[in-house]
């Protein structure tokens, strides 16, 4: 379920797409790539950024814990 879409949201521009999930629900990689960052941000909490072969990046935020670290290679569907 999309809980917040990309675009204007309450007078601000939301740069992402939020997907509703239960706390502790595993996050699966949408597309294979290399982990660029796995760190903390004051607004996003624990987050991971994955760079894909086509140059696109995907950011996964609001995580309870990390199961990858910067430099790891991940496959599509991997937790």
Buried (B, 14 or more C-beta within 10 A) or exposed (E): EEEEEEEEEEEEEEEEEBEEEEEEEEBEBEBBBBBBBBEEEEEBEBBBBBBBEEEEEBBBBBBEEBEBEEEBEBEEEBE
